[in-house]
């Protein structure tokens, strides 16, 4: 039996404390196993998180986008504050941007995959948590998908992490020119990464927790 639930944009769906608003229609979602994030320092503990996979299909039922979203229902409350030692630097596969250092009050990192588009053949290697779920639902990501991620954690321990796979050929409304683009990254993918990062940060730092996934489209829509 399929675990997928279909819904349109108007329906409210939450992941942790984040209320998810998805662009357009024809999205489906299903939950996957919860995670716990351990923390240490002057005291130790765990922060639980909820995870869901969202799949967008075209009118012809082709997969256009997949989003794996993980979020915490809350942080430590008044029990204390966390400090981070984030390491968010680029390598030969990923362009990454975020904060680095020691004893930071937040950790932020976003990135785009450089010059190695996701195919059905390497999806299980690059993102092992997604491959069995897509196989279970008989879904296939089109070859050449663009991969992006964004993560933000605040000093309270509240966090939101998003992995996006978007089919090639997507377009962005009113996308400005991007001044600097790493080798192997399309300007529109770079711009979308920045939009995704801003939306994730806004969700974690806001009282409402609302996470509005940045919009995108395809030429046949």
Backbone bond lengths (Angstrom), bond angles and torsions (degrees), N, CA, C in turn:
res aa  C-N    CA-C-N  psi(-1)  N-CA   C-N-CA  omega(-1)  CA-C   N-CA-C  phi
1 X - - - 1.459 - - 1.521 109.67 -
2 X 1.309 117.06 135.58 1.454 120.92 -179.89 1.521 110.79 -73.25
3 X 1.335 114.99 141.32 1.463 120.51 176.08 1.517 111.77 -92.57
4 X 1.329 116.74 -0.50 1.460 120.41 -173.94 1.516 111.32 -72.90
5 X 1.306 115.50 139.44 1.452 123.11 173.06 1.517 108.29 -115.45
6 X 1.338 116.99 129.93 1.461 120.34 178.26 1.522 109.63 -92.12
7 X 1.315 116.24 147.25 1.450 120.19 176.45 1.519 109.62 -162.33
8 X 1.304 116.04 163.37 1.456 122.22 176.71 1.518 108.57 -106.24
9 X 1.310 115.51 175.95 1.451 121.32 -172.26 1.527 112.63 -59.97
10 X 1.334 117.88 -30.81 1.458 120.72 -173.03 1.526 112.52 -69.98
11 X 1.312 118.53 -21.25 1.451 120.89 -177.49 1.531 110.86 -80.14
12 X 1.322 115.65 140.17 1.456 120.88 -179.28 1.527 109.70 -87.11
13 X 1.304 116.31 129.33 1.458 122.29 177.04 1.523 106.97 -129.78
14 X 1.312 117.44 135.28 1.453 120.43 -177.82 1.517 110.87 -117.13
15 X 1.327 114.31 151.45 1.457 123.09 170.52 1.521 105.47 -131.92
16 X 1.334 117.08 111.86 1.457 118.92 -171.37 1.528 109.22 61.66
17 X 1.323 116.12 -132.87 1.463 119.97 178.07 1.515 112.69 -86.51
18 X 1.319 117.91 -6.60 1.460 121.52 -175.51 1.526 111.15 -84.54
19 X 1.316 115.71 126.15 1.464 120.79 171.64 1.527 107.47 -88.75
20 X 1.318 116.60 119.35 1.456 121.96 -171.78 1.531 110.28 -90.14
21 X 1.330 116.03 128.32 1.464 121.81 172.99 1.524 107.49 -119.57
22 X 1.325 115.61 116.20 1.457 122.18 -174.05 1.525 110.66 -102.85
23 X 1.329 117.60 145.25 1.460 120.49 -178.82 1.522 112.40 -78.52
24 X 1.318 117.08 129.36 1.454 120.96 176.72 1.514 113.37 78.49
25 X 1.314 115.13 -167.42 1.460 121.83 -176.82 1.530 110.38 -113.29
26 X 1.336 114.44 -170.64 1.466 122.86 174.86 1.527 112.90 63.40
27 X 1.329 116.05 37.29 1.463 120.88 172.91 1.526 108.78 -97.79
28 X 1.304 115.55 147.56 1.454 122.76 172.29 1.526 107.91 -129.27
29 X 1.325 116.39 154.63 1.470 118.14 178.50 1.512 111.13 -142.99
30 X 1.320 115.47 154.38 1.447 120.20 170.12 1.520 108.96 -150.13
31 X 1.330 116.74 144.60 1.470 121.10 -178.72 1.514 111.21 -79.43
32 X 1.310 115.58 154.13 1.462 121.38 171.66 1.528 107.73 -128.11
33 X 1.302 116.40 177.11 1.466 120.82 -170.76 1.529 111.56 -57.62
34 X 1.328 114.70 140.02 1.454 119.95 176.08 1.521 110.50 -67.75
35 X 1.325 114.87 157.54 1.457 121.30 177.21 1.520 109.31 -120.90
36 X 1.324 115.61 163.92 1.454 120.87 169.75 1.521 107.85 -127.37
37 X 1.320 115.60 140.36 1.458 121.57 178.90 1.521 108.38 -110.67
38 X 1.327 118.11 112.93 1.473 119.34 179.53 1.521 111.06 -76.81
39 X 1.316 115.74 151.90 1.459 120.12 172.63 1.518 108.52 -138.56
40 X 1.332 115.05 156.60 1.457 120.38 -178.26 1.512 110.84 -132.95
41 X 1.333 116.40 -148.19 1.458 120.48 -176.43 1.512 109.95 105.12
42 X 1.346 115.96 -134.81 1.460 118.83 -179.84 1.523 112.29 -72.26
43 X 1.307 116.38 -13.81 1.456 121.69 172.05 1.526 107.77 -154.23
44 X 1.322 116.41 162.85 1.456 121.18 -175.67 1.521 109.91 -121.05
45 X 1.322 115.06 157.04 1.451 120.00 178.62 1.516 110.69 -179.14
46 X 1.331 115.75 -167.61 1.455 121.89 179.81 1.519 109.67 -139.15
47 X 1.320 115.48 147.27 1.454 122.25 173.30 1.516 107.59 -117.84
48 X 1.320 116.79 122.15 1.450 120.99 -179.13 1.527 110.49 -78.37
49 X 1.315 114.93 155.36 1.460 119.43 175.96 1.518 110.21 -141.39
50 X 1.308 114.66 153.86 1.450 122.41 175.91 1.522 108.19 -106.10
51 X 1.337 117.95 145.96 1.467 121.33 -179.74 1.522 109.58 -131.72
52 X 1.329 115.51 138.97 1.462 121.23 174.59 1.518 109.05 -140.95
53 X 1.326 114.49 148.61 1.459 121.48 174.12 1.522 108.06 -107.17
54 X 1.328 116.19 132.27 1.456 122.83 178.13 1.525 108.64 -115.80
55 X 1.319 116.45 132.60 1.466 122.21 -177.59 1.522 108.79 -124.44
56 X 1.325 116.34 128.26 1.464 121.86 176.93 1.525 109.34 -107.57
57 X 1.339 115.60 129.97 1.459 121.05 178.60 1.522 110.07 -115.44
58 X 1.341 114.84 154.51 1.454 120.91 174.32 1.522 109.39 -81.71
59 X 1.326 116.60 177.09 1.463 120.37 178.07 1.526 111.71 -63.68
60 X 1.350 116.59 -22.30 1.462 120.24 176.89 1.526 112.11 -93.57
61 X 1.339 116.22 10.27 1.465 124.33 175.49 1.529 113.91 74.09
62 X 1.327 117.72 14.72 1.461 120.34 173.60 1.525 109.36 -79.05
63 X 1.331 116.59 141.94 1.458 120.68 179.21 1.534 109.43 -72.35
64 X 1.319 116.73 125.37 1.464 122.13 179.82 1.523 112.55 -105.10
65 X 1.319 116.90 -31.25 1.466 119.71 -178.07 1.515 110.10 -157.67
66 X 1.315 114.93 150.01 1.458 122.90 174.74 1.520 107.80 -132.83
67 X 1.314 116.90 134.36 1.466 121.67 176.48 1.524 108.88 -127.78
68 X 1.318 116.07 124.04 1.461 122.04 171.84 1.521 106.86 -103.00
69 X 1.329 116.74 114.01 1.455 121.88 -174.42 1.524 109.74 -117.08
70 X 1.326 116.08 127.83 1.463 122.74 176.75 1.516 108.64 -121.47
71 X 1.319 116.36 133.57 1.457 119.30 -179.86 1.509 111.97 -150.38
72 X 1.311 116.07 151.72 1.456 121.43 179.27 1.525 109.39 -90.95
73 X 1.339 117.55 144.52 1.461 120.18 175.72 1.522 112.53 -70.31
74 X 1.307 116.90 -15.43 1.458 123.20 179.56 1.512 108.45 176.19
75 X 1.302 116.41 -179.15 1.448 120.27 179.66 1.513 111.25 -111.68
76 X 1.316 115.01 -134.48 1.462 120.95 -177.89 1.514 112.89 -87.19
77 X 1.336 116.89 -7.08 1.456 119.58 -175.69 1.521 110.69 66.29
78 X 1.301 116.69 -130.39 1.466 121.26 179.07 1.528 111.87 -94.73
79 X 1.332 116.58 10.96 1.469 120.20 -173.83 1.516 113.54 -77.79
80 X 1.315 118.29 -11.98 1.459 119.47 179.88 1.514 111.41 151.66
81 X 1.321 115.11 -173.81 1.451 121.56 -179.67 1.525 110.03 -129.28
82 X 1.325 114.64 152.82 1.452 121.04 178.97 1.521 110.27 -107.95
83 X 1.312 115.70 152.06 1.455 122.16 171.67 1.524 108.11 -123.85
84 X 1.319 115.21 150.21 1.463 120.34 -173.31 1.521 110.65 -124.63
85 X 1.320 114.06 158.26 1.462 121.67 172.08 1.528 107.54 -124.73
86 X 1.329 116.62 72.42 1.462 119.84 -173.06 1.519 112.90 -71.14
87 X 1.309 114.99 144.93 1.461 122.94 174.63 1.529 106.75 -127.51
88 X 1.302 116.61 99.59 1.464 121.57 -176.53 1.522 108.24 -124.87
89 X 1.311 116.87 84.54 1.458 121.00 -177.91 1.521 110.04 -129.66
90 X 1.308 116.30 153.61 1.460 122.28 -177.59 1.524 111.07 -75.10
91 X 1.327 115.55 157.33 1.461 121.53 171.25 1.524 107.59 -138.48
92 X 1.319 117.40 -168.03 1.462 119.04 -173.93 1.526 112.60 -71.26
93 X 1.332 117.42 -15.83 1.457 120.48 -179.91 1.526 113.36 -101.88
94 X 1.327 116.79 -36.83 1.463 121.13 -173.79 1.526 111.29 -121.45
95 X 1.327 115.67 136.13 1.462 120.74 162.50 1.523 106.40 -88.26
96 X 1.332 116.63 126.95 1.461 121.01 179.84 1.523 109.98 -127.69
97 X 1.322 115.31 150.41 1.457 121.30 179.37 1.523 108.60 -143.83
98 X 1.315 117.32 131.82 1.461 120.20 179.52 1.518 110.45 172.68
99 X 1.311 116.27 -164.99 1.462 119.47 -179.58 1.523 110.44 -95.15
100 X 1.319 115.39 156.39 1.454 122.34 179.28 1.531 108.63 -139.98
101 X 1.315 115.04 166.88 1.461 119.25 177.10 1.514 112.08 124.72
102 X 1.339 115.31 -159.09 1.458 121.70 -176.18 1.526 110.17 -128.28
103 X 1.324 114.77 148.93 1.466 122.49 176.70 1.522 111.84 54.93
104 X 1.327 115.39 46.51 1.463 121.08 178.22 1.527 109.85 -89.63
105 X 1.342 117.30 146.53 1.464 119.49 -179.98 1.523 113.66 -78.60
106 X 1.319 117.73 -7.11 1.460 121.02 175.97 1.525 108.04 -151.98
107 X 1.328 115.10 162.69 1.461 121.56 176.17 1.520 107.53 -129.46
108 X 1.330 116.19 125.45 1.464 121.10 -178.51 1.529 108.99 -134.56
109 X 1.328 115.77 135.42 1.456 119.74 177.27 1.525 108.50 -155.29
110 X 1.323 116.37 135.56 1.455 120.73 171.97 1.521 108.09 -138.73
111 X 1.316 116.00 158.68 1.447 118.15 -176.74 1.514 113.07 -163.71
112 X 1.340 114.80 165.29 1.459 122.54 175.64 1.522 108.08 -132.49
113 X 1.322 115.51 145.65 1.458 121.09 179.82 1.522 109.18 -75.94
114 X 1.342 116.05 134.60 1.466 121.46 -175.64 1.524 111.12 -99.31
115 X 1.334 116.22 120.54 1.451 121.76 166.80 1.507 117.54 58.21
116 X 1.331 118.62 13.21 1.469 121.65 179.72 1.526 107.71 -132.35
117 X 1.337 117.79 76.25 1.462 119.72 -177.03 1.519 111.47 -60.72
118 X 1.315 114.62 148.51 1.450 121.29 -179.16 1.529 109.69 -76.53
119 X 1.322 116.52 132.10 1.450 122.50 175.08 1.521 108.64 -121.11
120 X 1.324 115.94 169.10 1.458 118.89 177.73 1.522 110.59 -62.29
121 X 1.343 116.10 -28.45 1.455 120.00 -178.79 1.513 114.22 -72.77
122 X 1.351 118.07 -36.25 1.459 119.06 -177.62 1.524 113.77 -104.55
123 X 1.333 117.30 3.49 1.464 119.89 -179.79 1.522 111.12 -59.64
124 X 1.344 116.52 -43.04 1.460 119.84 -177.91 1.508 113.32 -66.42
125 X 1.341 116.83 -26.78 1.465 120.76 177.60 1.528 110.68 -79.52
126 X 1.325 115.30 -44.10 1.463 119.17 -176.87 1.527 112.34 -74.27
127 X 1.334 117.09 -39.76 1.461 121.35 -176.11 1.530 108.98 -137.19
128 X 1.335 117.39 77.44 1.469 120.72 -173.67 1.520 113.99 -62.84
129 X 1.338 118.07 -23.04 1.452 119.42 -179.55 1.523 112.30 -72.54
130 X 1.338 117.61 -21.99 1.456 120.74 -177.58 1.522 113.22 -89.11
131 X 1.309 117.57 -37.18 1.460 121.64 -170.46 1.527 113.91 -55.14
132 X 1.346 120.80 -50.25 1.466 119.24 -178.81 1.519 113.14 -66.43
133 X 1.323 117.10 -30.55 1.456 120.17 179.99 1.521 111.24 -69.50
134 X 1.333 116.77 -40.02 1.453 119.70 178.40 1.524 111.00 -69.13
135 X 1.323 115.92 -37.20 1.468 119.62 177.69 1.529 110.65 -63.78
136 X 1.321 116.11 -40.29 1.458 121.12 179.95 1.521 111.09 -60.21
137 X 1.334 116.34 -37.13 1.460 120.89 -177.97 1.528 112.62 -96.00
138 X 1.352 116.70 6.40 1.463 122.12 179.69 1.533 111.37 57.22
139 X 1.320 115.85 44.88 1.461 121.91 178.73 1.519 109.11 -112.08
140 X 1.325 116.05 143.44 1.453 120.77 178.49 1.524 110.00 -128.26
141 X 1.332 115.41 128.94 1.455 120.46 174.04 1.524 107.99 -78.16
142 X 1.341 117.88 131.35 1.472 118.75 -179.88 1.518 111.68 -64.10
143 X 1.335 116.15 144.89 1.452 120.82 178.83 1.527 110.50 -60.20
144 X 1.323 115.08 144.22 1.459 120.02 179.38 1.510 114.11 89.02
145 X 1.332 117.64 15.81 1.466 120.29 -178.48 1.529 111.25 -65.34
146 X 1.318 115.80 145.34 1.453 122.89 175.77 1.524 109.06 -87.41
147 X 1.322 117.45 136.11 1.462 122.65 -178.14 1.520 110.12 -114.27
148 X 1.336 116.23 131.56 1.457 122.86 178.76 1.522 108.37 -140.00
149 X 1.337 116.53 157.00 1.460 120.07 172.99 1.520 109.34 -146.99
150 X 1.309 114.83 159.39 1.461 120.84 174.08 1.526 108.58 -152.16
151 X 1.330 116.54 139.82 1.461 121.40 -179.48 1.522 109.67 -143.71
152 X 1.324 115.56 141.26 1.464 120.39 177.77 1.530 108.30 -144.70
153 X 1.342 116.04 133.35 1.464 123.07 176.81 1.519 108.53 -130.61
154 X 1.317 117.10 133.97 1.461 118.79 178.81 1.525 111.05 -103.60
155 X 1.330 116.19 177.46 1.459 120.39 -174.07 1.518 113.11 -68.87
156 X 1.328 116.51 -15.59 1.455 120.53 176.38 1.525 111.80 -81.96
157 X 1.339 116.78 -11.40 1.457 120.92 -178.14 1.517 113.75 96.29
158 X 1.327 116.99 -5.59 1.459 120.64 176.59 1.526 109.28 -69.22
159 X 1.327 117.47 138.28 1.461 119.26 -178.49 1.522 111.58 -149.31
160 X 1.330 114.31 160.85 1.454 122.97 173.30 1.521 107.10 -144.10
161 X 1.330 115.94 131.03 1.463 122.27 178.60 1.517 108.64 -128.07
162 X 1.327 116.34 133.11 1.466 121.18 -176.61 1.524 109.57 -132.00
163 X 1.325 116.48 128.48 1.464 123.18 170.50 1.521 106.99 -112.43
164 X 1.333 116.87 126.64 1.460 121.62 -179.59 1.524 110.19 -118.83
165 X 1.317 116.17 135.05 1.458 123.01 168.73 1.530 106.53 -120.24
166 X 1.316 116.82 122.83 1.465 121.41 -177.40 1.523 108.52 -124.36
167 X 1.316 116.20 132.14 1.456 121.43 -178.47 1.528 110.57 -60.95
168 X 1.331 117.43 151.83 1.463 120.09 177.76 1.529 110.68 -64.04
169 X 1.317 115.17 154.35 1.463 119.67 178.49 1.508 114.57 89.34
170 X 1.330 118.08 8.06 1.463 118.72 179.22 1.527 110.16 -75.21
171 X 1.312 115.67 159.31 1.460 121.11 179.82 1.524 109.42 -129.65
172 X 1.325 115.67 156.85 1.451 122.31 179.38 1.525 108.99 -119.93
173 X 1.330 117.04 134.86 1.463 119.36 178.13 1.527 111.24 -72.46
174 X 1.309 116.40 129.81 1.471 122.36 174.47 1.527 112.75 55.35
175 X 1.327 116.32 41.13 1.463 119.94 -179.87 1.527 109.87 -74.65
176 X 1.333 118.71 125.10 1.463 120.58 178.63 1.523 111.26 -77.37
177 X 1.310 115.80 166.15 1.463 120.09 175.07 1.525 109.14 -67.43
178 X 1.327 116.48 141.04 1.463 122.48 178.83 1.522 107.91 -100.15
179 X 1.341 116.33 123.61 1.469 120.96 -174.07 1.521 112.71 -65.11
180 X 1.322 116.45 -47.13 1.460 120.49 -174.05 1.522 109.50 -127.96
181 X 1.329 115.76 123.43 1.459 120.81 -178.68 1.524 108.96 -126.71
182 X 1.337 118.80 125.76 1.467 120.29 177.94 1.523 111.16 -62.51
183 X 1.296 116.18 153.87 1.455 120.80 177.60 1.525 110.03 -60.75
184 X 1.325 115.61 133.76 1.449 120.22 179.21 1.511 114.89 88.84
185 X 1.354 117.91 5.62 1.465 121.99 -179.63 1.522 108.95 -122.08
186 X 1.327 117.08 129.25 1.459 120.96 176.01 1.525 109.85 -72.55
187 X 1.337 118.27 143.67 1.469 120.62 178.94 1.521 113.50 -55.80
188 X 1.331 117.85 -40.20 1.467 119.12 -178.37 1.526 111.55 -67.72
189 X 1.341 116.95 -32.29 1.462 120.05 177.68 1.527 109.75 -69.82
190 X 1.315 116.22 -39.99 1.460 121.26 176.77 1.532 110.33 -61.20
191 X 1.316 116.02 -45.16 1.463 119.87 179.76 1.522 110.84 -63.86
192 X 1.331 117.00 -41.27 1.459 118.96 179.52 1.530 110.86 -65.48
193 X 1.328 117.00 -35.71 1.455 119.60 176.38 1.518 112.38 -59.74
194 X 1.324 116.08 -40.13 1.462 120.27 178.38 1.527 111.11 -66.99
195 X 1.331 115.92 -40.79 1.467 119.30 177.59 1.528 110.98 -63.66
196 X 1.323 116.29 -42.50 1.465 120.63 179.86 1.519 110.64 -63.08
197 X 1.328 116.99 -42.57 1.461 121.07 179.35 1.518 111.28 -61.33
198 X 1.329 116.87 -44.14 1.465 120.56 -179.88 1.527 110.95 -63.61
199 X 1.332 116.96 -38.23 1.464 120.41 -179.39 1.525 111.63 -69.39
200 X 1.322 117.34 -39.64 1.466 121.08 177.82 1.526 110.39 -64.66
201 X 1.332 116.46 -45.89 1.464 120.57 178.57 1.537 111.35 -59.92
202 X 1.341 116.00 -43.59 1.460 120.18 -179.43 1.525 111.71 -62.42
203 X 1.326 117.08 -36.38 1.458 120.28 -179.98 1.526 111.55 -65.61
204 X 1.329 116.21 -47.10 1.469 119.90 -176.43 1.521 111.74 -69.02
205 X 1.327 117.40 -36.30 1.465 120.76 -174.72 1.521 113.61 -89.19
206 X 1.326 118.03 -5.01 1.467 120.32 -178.78 1.522 110.96 -94.47
207 X 1.330 115.70 159.09 1.457 120.61 175.77 1.519 110.93 -69.36
208 X 1.338 117.02 -36.63 1.463 120.66 -175.08 1.515 112.80 -75.64
209 X 1.331 117.12 -31.23 1.456 120.56 -176.68 1.511 114.05 77.32
210 X 1.321 117.73 4.71 1.464 120.42 -176.79 1.532 111.60 -61.86
211 X 1.320 115.93 131.20 1.455 121.69 178.23 1.522 108.90 -118.92
212 X 1.314 116.28 107.28 1.456 122.12 179.05 1.521 108.73 -97.39
213 X 1.319 116.70 107.84 1.453 120.93 178.68 1.523 108.93 -64.21
214 X 1.331 119.43 126.17 1.475 120.62 -179.12 1.526 111.93 -56.49
215 X 1.327 115.13 143.77 1.453 120.36 -176.09 1.526 113.00 -76.09
216 X 1.314 114.64 154.04 1.464 122.34 174.14 1.527 106.98 -155.44
217 X 1.324 116.41 164.12 1.458 120.36 -179.83 1.498 111.65 -146.33
218 X 1.329 115.93 -179.75 1.452 122.84 178.18 1.523 108.72 -132.10
219 X 1.305 116.66 153.65 1.452 121.10 -172.25 1.513 113.99 -64.14
220 X 1.356 116.75 -22.02 1.453 118.99 -178.31 1.521 112.75 -88.89
221 X 1.359 116.95 6.06 1.463 119.72 -178.03 1.520 110.27 -99.65
